[in-house]
Amino acid sequence: MLEETDYLEHCNIFAFINKDECLLFDCGVGLANIKQYLQSLGINKFKVILTHSHFDHVGGLIFFEDSEVFALKLINDHLMDNNLGLDYLVQKDFRTEIEYRSVIDNFNTSSYLCQLVTSEILEIGNYKFKTINLPGHSKDSYVYYDETNGFMISGDVLYRGNLYYADENRQTYLKTLKIFLNFDISILFPGHNEIIKGKESISSLIYRQIKELTT
C-alpha cells in the first residue's frame, strides 16, 4: 500500500507486484511520482487500473504513459467528460497551499487517455481479480475481487469512515452494500483509511454502513 502523505485524505494506492511487473490500483491525487518510486524498486512494466474517476484516485496518471493506463468503459467515459468530482478538491485537504495549487494546475492542463479493459479478469502472478461495477459512491465505481485469495479492492465503495454519495444514489448504494455480503472477503483493500483483515471485521463494517444508509 502506498499513499501521498501530504494529501491529508490519504487515498490508498495498492501495488501487486510480480518480478518486474506491477498491477497498480489507483494512482493518487498526483503529488508524488508513484511510478518513479516503483521503478526504484526494479519495476518497469506497469498496468494502472482505476476504481473510479474521482480526482484523488486519478491525478497520478500524469506520471504514466497512456499505454500503461487501463479503465473500464464507464470510467473512461467519465475521464473523457472531465467528470472527476473536482467540486470536492479543497485546500484544507493538503498540507500546504503550494501543493494544492500544483494539483489544481495539473487538472487544468492534463487530459487522460486510457486503454479500455476488455477482460473481466485482471491477472498478475497468482492473483486474478474479477471486475465488478458496484455504483453508489459514483456511477462508475468498480471493485476488483480475487475469490481464491479472498482479496477485495473496494475503492471508495466500502471503507471504514463516513460514506460519500449523492442523495439520489442512496438506494443504489444500499443495494451495493448488501451485495458485498455475498462475497467471501478475507482482506479488504479500501480506497481510504486502513486495510481491514478478517471476515468478521469486514462483515461488521458492511452492516454498520448499511445502518448508516437506512437511518
Secondary structure, 3 states (H helix, E strand, C coil): CECCCCECCCECEEEEEECCEEEEECCCCCCCCHHHHHHCCCCCEEEEECCCCCHHHHHHHHHCCHHHEEECHHHHHHHHCCCCCHHHCCHHHECCHHHHHHHHHHHHHCCCCCEECCCCEEEECCEEEEEEECCCCCCCCEEEEECCCCEEEEECCCCCCCCCCCHHHHHHHHHHHHHHCCCCCCEEEECECCCEECHHHHHHHHHHHHHHHHC
